[in-house]
Amino acid sequence: MNCTDLLSHLSDYFDEQLSPRLLDEIRTHTAGCQHCKVVLDTTHQTIEVYKGNEIYEVSDELRERLHTAIMSKCLAKK
Ligand SMILES: [Zn+2]
């Protein structure tokens, strides 16, 4: 699991559609990757707000923004 893999599973993660094995891999990754942890936490908070308004959706735009954020921060050191 790397940052790109994590991102590709992001919507399934928040839809709780992931297998236990994938969930485990995501938890393992975020334990060692502060940026992805922040992204997950932030997205979770955002979704909670959306859920309150019943317009919950991990939109393509949000995914794109997260993708950009991860790529610029998380992968910049490589
Ligand atoms: Zn990461």
PDB file of the backbone (N, CA, C, O) and the ligand in Angstrom, with CONECT records:
HET     ZN  A 101       1
ATOM      1  N   MET A   1       0.844  -1.204   0.000  1.00  0.00           N
ATOM      2  CA  MET A   1       0.000   0.000   0.000  1.00  0.00           C
ATOM      3  C   MET A   1       0.873   1.246   0.000  1.00  0.00           C
ATOM      4  O   MET A   1       1.684   1.448   0.904  1.00  0.00           O
ATOM      5  N   ASN A   2       0.699   2.085  -1.030  1.00  0.00           N
ATOM      6  CA  ASN A   2       1.359   3.388  -1.010  1.00  0.00           C
ATOM      7  C   ASN A   2       0.273   4.474  -1.054  1.00  0.00           C
ATOM      8  O   ASN A   2      -0.921   4.181  -0.993  1.00  0.00           O
ATOM      9  N   CYS A   3       0.715   5.724  -1.159  1.00  0.00           N
ATOM     10  CA  CYS A   3      -0.242   6.835  -1.092  1.00  0.00           C
ATOM     11  C   CYS A   3      -1.256   6.772  -2.230  1.00  0.00           C
ATOM     12  O   CYS A   3      -2.434   7.069  -2.034  1.00  0.00           O
ATOM     13  N   THR A   4      -0.798   6.386  -3.414  1.00  0.00           N
ATOM     14  CA  THR A   4      -1.701   6.296  -4.563  1.00  0.00           C
ATOM     15  C   THR A   4      -2.728   5.190  -4.359  1.00  0.00           C
ATOM     16  O   THR A   4      -3.909   5.364  -4.660  1.00  0.00           O
ATOM     17  N   ASP A   5      -2.269   4.052  -3.846  1.00  0.00           N
ATOM     18  CA  ASP A   5      -3.192   2.947  -3.568  1.00  0.00           C
ATOM     19  C   ASP A   5      -4.254   3.367  -2.561  1.00  0.00           C
ATOM     20  O   ASP A   5      -5.444   3.098  -2.722  1.00  0.00           O
ATOM     21  N   LEU A   6      -3.780   4.035  -1.519  1.00  0.00           N
ATOM     22  CA  LEU A   6      -4.703   4.476  -0.475  1.00  0.00           C
ATOM     23  C   LEU A   6      -5.777   5.374  -1.078  1.00  0.00           C
ATOM     24  O   LEU A   6      -6.964   5.242  -0.778  1.00  0.00           O
ATOM     25  N   LEU A   7      -5.334   6.285  -1.934  1.00  0.00           N
ATOM     26  CA  LEU A   7      -6.279   7.222  -2.533  1.00  0.00           C
ATOM     27  C   LEU A   7      -7.308   6.505  -3.389  1.00  0.00           C
ATOM     28  O   LEU A   7      -8.485   6.864  -3.396  1.00  0.00           O
ATOM     29  N   SER A   8      -6.857   5.492  -4.109  1.00  0.00           N
ATOM     30  CA  SER A   8      -7.767   4.780  -5.006  1.00  0.00           C
ATOM     31  C   SER A   8      -8.851   4.038  -4.229  1.00  0.00           C
ATOM     32  O   SER A   8      -9.906   3.716  -4.774  1.00  0.00           O
ATOM     33  N   HIS A   9      -8.582   3.772  -2.954  1.00  0.00           N
ATOM     34  CA  HIS A   9      -9.560   3.060  -2.123  1.00  0.00           C
ATOM     35  C   HIS A   9     -10.357   4.003  -1.230  1.00  0.00           C
ATOM     36  O   HIS A   9     -11.161   3.570  -0.405  1.00  0.00           O
ATOM     37  N   LEU A  10     -10.121   5.295  -1.408  1.00  0.00           N
ATOM     38  CA  LEU A  10     -10.653   6.267  -0.458  1.00  0.00           C
ATOM     39  C   LEU A  10     -12.185   6.241  -0.375  1.00  0.00           C
ATOM     40  O   LEU A  10     -12.754   6.230   0.717  1.00  0.00           O
ATOM     41  N   SER A  11     -12.843   6.231  -1.538  1.00  0.00           N
ATOM     42  CA  SER A  11     -14.310   6.286  -1.496  1.00  0.00           C
ATOM     43  C   SER A  11     -14.887   5.001  -0.923  1.00  0.00           C
ATOM     44  O   SER A  11     -15.874   5.032  -0.187  1.00  0.00           O
ATOM     45  N   ASP A  12     -14.269   3.861  -1.262  1.00  0.00           N
ATOM     46  CA  ASP A  12     -14.711   2.592  -0.687  1.00  0.00           C
ATOM     47  C   ASP A  12     -14.493   2.575   0.818  1.00  0.00           C
ATOM     48  O   ASP A  12     -15.299   2.039   1.578  1.00  0.00           O
ATOM     49  N   TYR A  13     -13.372   3.181   1.229  1.00  0.00           N
ATOM     50  CA  TYR A  13     -13.067   3.254   2.654  1.00  0.00           C
ATOM     51  C   TYR A  13     -14.189   3.956   3.399  1.00  0.00           C
ATOM     52  O   TYR A  13     -14.648   3.490   4.442  1.00  0.00           O
ATOM     53  N   PHE A  14     -14.625   5.085   2.850  1.00  0.00           N
ATOM     54  CA  PHE A  14     -15.653   5.857   3.546  1.00  0.00           C
ATOM     55  C   PHE A  14     -17.049   5.296   3.326  1.00  0.00           C
ATOM     56  O   PHE A  14     -17.978   5.627   4.063  1.00  0.00           O
ATOM     57  N   ASP A  15     -17.200   4.452   2.318  1.00  0.00           N
ATOM     58  CA  ASP A  15     -18.457   3.732   2.141  1.00  0.00           C
ATOM     59  C   ASP A  15     -18.457   2.434   2.946  1.00  0.00           C
ATOM     60  O   ASP A  15     -19.441   1.695   2.959  1.00  0.00           O
ATOM     61  N   GLU A  16     -17.331   2.173   3.619  1.00  0.00           N
ATOM     62  CA  GLU A  16     -17.155   0.956   4.422  1.00  0.00           C
ATOM     63  C   GLU A  16     -17.354  -0.288   3.568  1.00  0.00           C
ATOM     64  O   GLU A  16     -18.008  -1.249   3.974  1.00  0.00           O
ATOM     65  N   GLN A  17     -16.772  -0.242   2.375  1.00  0.00           N
ATOM     66  CA  GLN A  17     -16.882  -1.345   1.430  1.00  0.00           C
ATOM     67  C   GLN A  17     -15.585  -2.146   1.320  1.00  0.00           C
ATOM     68  O   GLN A  17     -15.480  -3.057   0.498  1.00  0.00           O
ATOM     69  N   LEU A  18     -14.616  -1.809   2.139  1.00  0.00           N
ATOM     70  CA  LEU A  18     -13.315  -2.467   2.009  1.00  0.00           C
ATOM     71  C   LEU A  18     -13.280  -3.795   2.745  1.00  0.00           C
ATOM     72  O   LEU A  18     -13.952  -3.987   3.759  1.00  0.00           O
ATOM     73  N   SER A  19     -12.480  -4.704   2.209  1.00  0.00           N
ATOM     74  CA  SER A  19     -12.244  -5.956   2.905  1.00  0.00           C
ATOM     75  C   SER A  19     -11.400  -5.681   4.141  1.00  0.00           C
ATOM     76  O   SER A  19     -10.663  -4.695   4.188  1.00  0.00           O
ATOM     77  N   PRO A  20     -11.506  -6.555   5.146  1.00  0.00           N
ATOM     78  CA  PRO A  20     -10.690  -6.378   6.354  1.00  0.00           C
ATOM     79  C   PRO A  20      -9.198  -6.288   6.036  1.00  0.00           C
ATOM     80  O   PRO A  20      -8.455  -5.566   6.701  1.00  0.00           O
ATOM     81  N   ARG A  21      -8.775  -7.021   5.022  1.00  0.00           N
ATOM     82  CA  ARG A  21      -7.357  -7.013   4.662  1.00  0.00           C
ATOM     83  C   ARG A  21      -6.937  -5.623   4.164  1.00  0.00           C
ATOM     84  O   ARG A  21      -5.881  -5.110   4.535  1.00  0.00           O
ATOM     85  N   LEU A  22      -7.784  -5.029   3.317  1.00  0.00           N
ATOM     86  CA  LEU A  22      -7.482  -3.693   2.800  1.00  0.00           C
ATOM     87  C   LEU A  22      -7.539  -2.646   3.906  1.00  0.00           C
ATOM     88  O   LEU A  22      -6.704  -1.744   3.969  1.00  0.00           O
ATOM     89  N   LEU A  23      -8.528  -2.779   4.770  1.00  0.00           N
ATOM     90  CA  LEU A  23      -8.622  -1.871   5.912  1.00  0.00           C
ATOM     91  C   LEU A  23      -7.341  -1.923   6.725  1.00  0.00           C
ATOM     92  O   LEU A  23      -6.821  -0.897   7.164  1.00  0.00           O
ATOM     93  N   ASP A  24      -6.849  -3.123   6.915  1.00  0.00           N
ATOM     94  CA  ASP A  24      -5.618  -3.327   7.659  1.00  0.00           C
ATOM     95  C   ASP A  24      -4.453  -2.624   6.980  1.00  0.00           C
ATOM     96  O   ASP A  24      -3.633  -1.980   7.635  1.00  0.00           O
ATOM     97  N   GLU A  25      -4.390  -2.755   5.661  1.00  0.00           N
ATOM     98  CA  GLU A  25      -3.297  -2.127   4.915  1.00  0.00           C
ATOM     99  C   GLU A  25      -3.373  -0.609   5.008  1.00  0.00           C
ATOM    100  O   GLU A  25      -2.353   0.070   5.115  1.00  0.00           O
ATOM    101  N   ILE A  26      -4.597  -0.087   4.964  1.00  0.00           N
ATOM    102  CA  ILE A  26      -4.765   1.363   5.079  1.00  0.00           C
ATOM    103  C   ILE A  26      -4.341   1.831   6.465  1.00  0.00           C
ATOM    104  O   ILE A  26      -3.668   2.852   6.601  1.00  0.00           O
ATOM    105  N   ARG A  27      -4.731   1.091   7.481  1.00  0.00           N
ATOM    106  CA  ARG A  27      -4.354   1.478   8.843  1.00  0.00           C
ATOM    107  C   ARG A  27      -2.838   1.417   9.011  1.00  0.00           C
ATOM    108  O   ARG A  27      -2.235   2.275   9.655  1.00  0.00           O
ATOM    109  N   THR A  28      -2.240   0.394   8.425  1.00  0.00           N
ATOM    110  CA  THR A  28      -0.786   0.266   8.506  1.00  0.00           C
ATOM    111  C   THR A  28      -0.109   1.438   7.807  1.00  0.00           C
ATOM    112  O   THR A  28       0.867   1.994   8.310  1.00  0.00           O
ATOM    113  N   HIS A  29      -0.638   1.809   6.644  1.00  0.00           N
ATOM    114  CA  HIS A  29      -0.044   2.916   5.896  1.00  0.00           C
ATOM    115  C   HIS A  29      -0.182   4.236   6.648  1.00  0.00           C
ATOM    116  O   HIS A  29       0.790   4.980   6.780  1.00  0.00           O
ATOM    117  N   THR A  30      -1.375   4.527   7.137  1.00  0.00           N
ATOM    118  CA  THR A  30      -1.582   5.805   7.817  1.00  0.00           C
ATOM    119  C   THR A  30      -0.793   5.874   9.128  1.00  0.00           C
ATOM    120  O   THR A  30      -0.469   6.962   9.606  1.00  0.00           O
ATOM    121  N   ALA A  31      -0.486   4.712   9.703  1.00  0.00           N
ATOM    122  CA  ALA A  31       0.316   4.703  10.923  1.00  0.00           C
ATOM    123  C   ALA A  31       1.713   5.238  10.642  1.00  0.00           C
ATOM    124  O   ALA A  31       2.360   5.800  11.526  1.00  0.00           O
ATOM    125  N   GLY A  32       2.176   5.060   9.405  1.00  0.00           N
ATOM    126  CA  GLY A  32       3.522   5.507   9.075  1.00  0.00           C
ATOM    127  C   GLY A  32       3.545   6.688   8.124  1.00  0.00           C
ATOM    128  O   GLY A  32       4.621   7.146   7.739  1.00  0.00           O
ATOM    129  N   CYS A  33       2.383   7.190   7.737  1.00  0.00           N
ATOM    130  CA  CYS A  33       2.316   8.285   6.771  1.00  0.00           C
ATOM    131  C   CYS A  33       1.394   9.368   7.315  1.00  0.00           C
ATOM    132  O   CYS A  33       0.170   9.277   7.225  1.00  0.00           O
ATOM    133  N   GLN A  34       2.016  10.392   7.881  1.00  0.00           N
ATOM    134  CA  GLN A  34       1.254  11.449   8.531  1.00  0.00           C
ATOM    135  C   GLN A  34       0.314  12.153   7.556  1.00  0.00           C
ATOM    136  O   GLN A  34      -0.801  12.531   7.915  1.00  0.00           O
ATOM    137  N   HIS A  35       0.777  12.322   6.318  1.00  0.00           N
ATOM    138  CA  HIS A  35      -0.022  13.062   5.347  1.00  0.00           C
ATOM    139  C   HIS A  35      -1.326  12.330   5.032  1.00  0.00           C
ATOM    140  O   HIS A  35      -2.394  12.940   4.983  1.00  0.00           O
ATOM    141  N   CYS A  36      -1.227  11.029   4.821  1.00  0.00           N
ATOM    142  CA  CYS A  36      -2.436  10.259   4.520  1.00  0.00           C
ATOM    143  C   CYS A  36      -3.352  10.213   5.733  1.00  0.00           C
ATOM    144  O   CYS A  36      -4.575  10.218   5.594  1.00  0.00           O
ATOM    145  N   LYS A  37      -2.761  10.170   6.924  1.00  0.00           N
ATOM    146  CA  LYS A  37      -3.570  10.182   8.136  1.00  0.00           C
ATOM    147  C   LYS A  37      -4.375  11.476   8.213  1.00  0.00           C
ATOM    148  O   LYS A  37      -5.569  11.463   8.516  1.00  0.00           O
ATOM    149  N   VAL A  38      -3.704  12.590   7.935  1.00  0.00           N
ATOM    150  CA  VAL A  38      -4.380  13.893   7.954  1.00  0.00           C
ATOM    151  C   VAL A  38      -5.482  13.930   6.902  1.00  0.00           C
ATOM    152  O   VAL A  38      -6.578  14.431   7.151  1.00  0.00           O
ATOM    153  N   VAL A  39      -5.173  13.391   5.718  1.00  0.00           N
ATOM    154  CA  VAL A  39      -6.168  13.369   4.641  1.00  0.00           C
ATOM    155  C   VAL A  39      -7.393  12.566   5.065  1.00  0.00           C
ATOM    156  O   VAL A  39      -8.527  13.000   4.863  1.00  0.00           O
ATOM    157  N   LEU A  40      -7.162  11.400   5.650  1.00  0.00           N
ATOM    158  CA  LEU A  40      -8.285  10.566   6.095  1.00  0.00           C
ATOM    159  C   LEU A  40      -9.099  11.268   7.175  1.00  0.00           C
ATOM    160  O   LEU A  40     -10.329  11.273   7.136  1.00  0.00           O
ATOM    161  N   ASP A  41      -8.394  11.864   8.144  1.00  0.00           N
ATOM    162  CA  ASP A  41      -9.094  12.556   9.232  1.00  0.00           C
ATOM    163  C   ASP A  41      -9.916  13.723   8.691  1.00  0.00           C
ATOM    164  O   ASP A  41     -11.076  13.907   9.058  1.00  0.00           O
ATOM    165  N   THR A  42      -9.295  14.501   7.818  1.00  0.00           N
ATOM    166  CA  THR A  42      -9.963  15.673   7.257  1.00  0.00           C
ATOM    167  C   THR A  42     -11.164  15.266   6.426  1.00  0.00           C
ATOM    168  O   THR A  42     -12.236  15.862   6.525  1.00  0.00           O
ATOM    169  N   THR A  43     -10.972  14.236   5.599  1.00  0.00           N
ATOM    170  CA  THR A  43     -12.061  13.771   4.752  1.00  0.00           C
ATOM    171  C   THR A  43     -13.206  13.240   5.599  1.00  0.00           C
ATOM    172  O   THR A  43     -14.379  13.469   5.302  1.00  0.00           O
ATOM    173  N   HIS A  44     -12.843  12.524   6.666  1.00  0.00           N
ATOM    174  CA  HIS A  44     -13.858  11.981   7.558  1.00  0.00           C
ATOM    175  C   HIS A  44     -14.708  13.102   8.151  1.00  0.00           C
ATOM    176  O   HIS A  44     -15.934  13.009   8.202  1.00  0.00           O
ATOM    177  N   GLN A  45     -14.037  14.156   8.596  1.00  0.00           N
ATOM    178  CA  GLN A  45     -14.756  15.297   9.177  1.00  0.00           C
ATOM    179  C   GLN A  45     -15.644  15.957   8.136  1.00  0.00           C
ATOM    180  O   GLN A  45     -16.783  16.330   8.420  1.00  0.00           O
ATOM    181  N   THR A  46     -15.111  16.098   6.928  1.00  0.00           N
ATOM    182  CA  THR A  46     -15.880  16.705   5.842  1.00  0.00           C
ATOM    183  C   THR A  46     -17.136  15.895   5.557  1.00  0.00           C
ATOM    184  O   THR A  46     -18.226  16.445   5.394  1.00  0.00           O
ATOM    185  N   ILE A  47     -16.964  14.582   5.502  1.00  0.00           N
ATOM    186  CA  ILE A  47     -18.092  13.701   5.189  1.00  0.00           C
ATOM    187  C   ILE A  47     -19.139  13.751   6.300  1.00  0.00           C
ATOM    188  O   ILE A  47     -20.340  13.710   6.033  1.00  0.00           O
ATOM    189  N   GLU A  48     -18.676  13.839   7.541  1.00  0.00           N
ATOM    190  CA  GLU A  48     -19.627  13.934   8.650  1.00  0.00           C
ATOM    191  C   GLU A  48     -20.505  15.173   8.479  1.00  0.00           C
ATOM    192  O   GLU A  48     -21.708  15.133   8.739  1.00  0.00           O
ATOM    193  N   VAL A  49     -19.897  16.261   8.044  1.00  0.00           N
ATOM    194  CA  VAL A  49     -20.646  17.494   7.803  1.00  0.00           C
ATOM    195  C   VAL A  49     -21.647  17.276   6.679  1.00  0.00           C
ATOM    196  O   VAL A  49     -22.813  17.658   6.785  1.00  0.00           O
ATOM    197  N   TYR A  50     -21.176  16.652   5.595  1.00  0.00           N
ATOM    198  CA  TYR A  50     -22.057  16.403   4.452  1.00  0.00           C
ATOM    199  C   TYR A  50     -23.206  15.488   4.837  1.00  0.00           C
ATOM    200  O   TYR A  50     -24.350  15.701   4.435  1.00  0.00           O
ATOM    201  N   LYS A  51     -22.885  14.470   5.619  1.00  0.00           N
ATOM    202  CA  LYS A  51     -23.917  13.517   6.033  1.00  0.00           C
ATOM    203  C   LYS A  51     -25.035  14.227   6.775  1.00  0.00           C
ATOM    204  O   LYS A  51     -26.211  13.899   6.620  1.00  0.00           O
ATOM    205  N   GLY A  52     -24.645  15.218   7.593  1.00  0.00           N
ATOM    206  CA  GLY A  52     -25.625  15.990   8.341  1.00  0.00           C
ATOM    207  C   GLY A  52     -26.579  16.729   7.422  1.00  0.00           C
ATOM    208  O   GLY A  52     -27.717  17.023   7.788  1.00  0.00           O
ATOM    209  N   ASN A  53     -26.100  17.024   6.223  1.00  0.00           N
ATOM    210  CA  ASN A  53     -26.925  17.746   5.256  1.00  0.00           C
ATOM    211  C   ASN A  53     -27.485  16.818   4.181  1.00  0.00           C
ATOM    212  O   ASN A  53     -28.133  17.259   3.232  1.00  0.00           O
ATOM    213  N   GLU A  54     -27.221  15.522   4.353  1.00  0.00           N
ATOM    214  CA  GLU A  54     -27.728  14.510   3.423  1.00  0.00           C
ATOM    215  C   GLU A  54     -27.299  14.751   1.979  1.00  0.00           C
ATOM    216  O   GLU A  54     -28.044  14.462   1.043  1.00  0.00           O
ATOM    217  N   ILE A  55     -26.105  15.278   1.812  1.00  0.00           N
ATOM    218  CA  ILE A  55     -25.570  15.406   0.457  1.00  0.00           C
ATOM    219  C   ILE A  55     -24.223  14.695   0.389  1.00  0.00           C
ATOM    220  O   ILE A  55     -23.330  15.067  -0.373  1.00  0.00           O
ATOM    221  N   TYR A  56     -24.114  13.655   1.219  1.00  0.00           N
ATOM    222  CA  TYR A  56     -22.848  12.942   1.300  1.00  0.00           C
ATOM    223  C   TYR A  56     -22.455  12.325  -0.035  1.00  0.00           C
ATOM    224  O   TYR A  56     -23.231  11.624  -0.684  1.00  0.00           O
ATOM    225  N   GLU A  57     -21.227  12.614  -0.411  1.00  0.00           N
ATOM    226  CA  GLU A  57     -20.666  12.001  -1.613  1.00  0.00           C
ATOM    227  C   GLU A  57     -19.178  12.348  -1.666  1.00  0.00           C
ATOM    228  O   GLU A  57     -18.797  13.504  -1.479  1.00  0.00           O
ATOM    229  N   VAL A  58     -18.345  11.348  -1.920  1.00  0.00           N
ATOM    230  CA  VAL A  58     -16.947  11.660  -2.179  1.00  0.00           C
ATOM    231  C   VAL A  58     -16.863  12.022  -3.658  1.00  0.00           C
ATOM    232  O   VAL A  58     -16.716  11.156  -4.521  1.00  0.00           O
ATOM    233  N   SER A  59     -16.959  13.293  -3.923  1.00  0.00           N
ATOM    234  CA  SER A  59     -17.045  13.755  -5.304  1.00  0.00           C
ATOM    235  C   SER A  59     -15.706  13.631  -6.011  1.00  0.00           C
ATOM    236  O   SER A  59     -14.655  13.532  -5.379  1.00  0.00           O
ATOM    237  N   ASP A  60     -15.768  13.639  -7.321  1.00  0.00           N
ATOM    238  CA  ASP A  60     -14.533  13.607  -8.101  1.00  0.00           C
ATOM    239  C   ASP A  60     -13.661  14.809  -7.785  1.00  0.00           C
ATOM    240  O   ASP A  60     -12.433  14.723  -7.775  1.00  0.00           O
ATOM    241  N   GLU A  61     -14.318  15.927  -7.528  1.00  0.00           N
ATOM    242  CA  GLU A  61     -13.553  17.135  -7.230  1.00  0.00           C
ATOM    243  C   GLU A  61     -12.791  16.977  -5.920  1.00  0.00           C
ATOM    244  O   GLU A  61     -11.615  17.330  -5.832  1.00  0.00           O
ATOM    245  N   LEU A  62     -13.461  16.452  -4.913  1.00  0.00           N
ATOM    246  CA  LEU A  62     -12.810  16.236  -3.624  1.00  0.00           C
ATOM    247  C   LEU A  62     -11.668  15.240  -3.785  1.00  0.00           C
ATOM    248  O   LEU A  62     -10.580  15.438  -3.244  1.00  0.00           O
ATOM    249  N   ARG A  63     -11.919  14.186  -4.520  1.00  0.00           N
ATOM    250  CA  ARG A  63     -10.898  13.172  -4.737  1.00  0.00           C
ATOM    251  C   ARG A  63      -9.678  13.790  -5.430  1.00  0.00           C
ATOM    252  O   ARG A  63      -8.529  13.498  -5.097  1.00  0.00           O
ATOM    253  N   GLU A  64      -9.973  14.648  -6.401  1.00  0.00           N
ATOM    254  CA  GLU A  64      -8.899  15.308  -7.140  1.00  0.00           C
ATOM    255  C   GLU A  64      -8.076  16.214  -6.226  1.00  0.00           C
ATOM    256  O   GLU A  64      -6.848  16.248  -6.308  1.00  0.00           O
ATOM    257  N   ARG A  65      -8.762  16.936  -5.368  1.00  0.00           N
ATOM    258  CA  ARG A  65      -8.064  17.832  -4.438  1.00  0.00           C
ATOM    259  C   ARG A  65      -7.193  17.034  -3.481  1.00  0.00           C
ATOM    260  O   ARG A  65      -6.056  17.417  -3.204  1.00  0.00           O
ATOM    261  N   LEU A  66      -7.727  15.921  -2.974  1.00  0.00           N
ATOM    262  CA  LEU A  66      -6.961  15.080  -2.063  1.00  0.00           C
ATOM    263  C   LEU A  66      -5.758  14.486  -2.776  1.00  0.00           C
ATOM    264  O   LEU A  66      -4.661  14.404  -2.226  1.00  0.00           O
ATOM    265  N   HIS A  67      -5.992  14.078  -4.006  1.00  0.00           N
ATOM    266  CA  HIS A  67      -4.929  13.493  -4.809  1.00  0.00           C
ATOM    267  C   HIS A  67      -3.795  14.492  -4.972  1.00  0.00           C
ATOM    268  O   HIS A  67      -2.626  14.148  -4.802  1.00  0.00           O
ATOM    269  N   THR A  68      -4.140  15.717  -5.299  1.00  0.00           N
ATOM    270  CA  THR A  68      -3.146  16.768  -5.482  1.00  0.00           C
ATOM    271  C   THR A  68      -2.397  17.023  -4.179  1.00  0.00           C
ATOM    272  O   THR A  68      -1.177  17.183  -4.172  1.00  0.00           O
ATOM    273  N   ALA A  69      -3.148  17.059  -3.075  1.00  0.00           N
ATOM    274  CA  ALA A  69      -2.532  17.325  -1.778  1.00  0.00           C
ATOM    275  C   ALA A  69      -1.546  16.228  -1.412  1.00  0.00           C
ATOM    276  O   ALA A  69      -0.443  16.501  -0.939  1.00  0.00           O
ATOM    277  N   ILE A  70      -1.950  14.995  -1.634  1.00  0.00           N
ATOM    278  CA  ILE A  70      -1.079  13.875  -1.293  1.00  0.00           C
ATOM    279  C   ILE A  70       0.164  13.888  -2.174  1.00  0.00           C
ATOM    280  O   ILE A  70       1.285  13.723  -1.695  1.00  0.00           O
ATOM    281  N   MET A  71      -0.054  14.086  -3.460  1.00  0.00           N
ATOM    282  CA  MET A  71       1.073  14.035  -4.385  1.00  0.00           C
ATOM    283  C   MET A  71       2.090  15.126  -4.085  1.00  0.00           C
ATOM    284  O   MET A  71       3.297  14.890  -4.149  1.00  0.00           O
ATOM    285  N   SER A  72       1.608  16.308  -3.761  1.00  0.00           N
ATOM    286  CA  SER A  72       2.531  17.420  -3.545  1.00  0.00           C
ATOM    287  C   SER A  72       3.270  17.296  -2.224  1.00  0.00           C
ATOM    288  O   SER A  72       4.434  17.686  -2.127  1.00  0.00           O
ATOM    289  N   LYS A  73       2.612  16.760  -1.208  1.00  0.00           N
ATOM    290  CA  LYS A  73       3.239  16.675   0.109  1.00  0.00           C
ATOM    291  C   LYS A  73       3.901  15.320   0.336  1.00  0.00           C
ATOM    292  O   LYS A  73       5.092  15.220   0.632  1.00  0.00           O
ATOM    293  N   CYS A  74       3.091  14.297   0.186  1.00  0.00           N
ATOM    294  CA  CYS A  74       3.524  12.959   0.570  1.00  0.00           C
ATOM    295  C   CYS A  74       4.639  12.438  -0.335  1.00  0.00           C
ATOM    296  O   CYS A  74       5.583  11.806   0.140  1.00  0.00           O
ATOM    297  N   LEU A  75       4.532  12.698  -1.606  1.00  0.00           N
ATOM    298  CA  LEU A  75       5.473  12.105  -2.554  1.00  0.00           C
ATOM    299  C   LEU A  75       6.597  13.040  -2.945  1.00  0.00           C
ATOM    300  O   LEU A  75       7.490  12.658  -3.701  1.00  0.00           O
ATOM    301  N   ALA A  76       6.563  14.273  -2.434  1.00  0.00           N
ATOM    302  CA  ALA A  76       7.560  15.256  -2.830  1.00  0.00           C
ATOM    303  C   ALA A  76       8.948  14.828  -2.395  1.00  0.00           C
ATOM    304  O   ALA A  76       9.943  15.192  -3.023  1.00  0.00           O
ATOM    305  N   LYS A  77       9.016  14.049  -1.310  1.00  0.00           N
ATOM    306  CA  LYS A  77      10.323  13.685  -0.774  1.00  0.00           C
ATOM    307  C   LYS A  77      10.971  12.545  -1.546  1.00  0.00           C
ATOM    308  O   LYS A  77      12.130  12.213  -1.297  1.00  0.00           O
ATOM    309  N   LYS A  78      10.241  11.938  -2.478  1.00  0.00           N
ATOM    310  CA  LYS A  78      10.811  10.822  -3.208  1.00  0.00           C
ATOM    311  C   LYS A  78      11.511  11.276  -4.486  1.00  0.00           C
ATOM    312  O   LYS A  78      12.049  10.449  -5.222  1.00  0.00           O
TER     313      LYS A  78
HETATM  314 ZN    ZN A 101       0.668   8.090   2.313  1.00  0.00          ZN2+
END
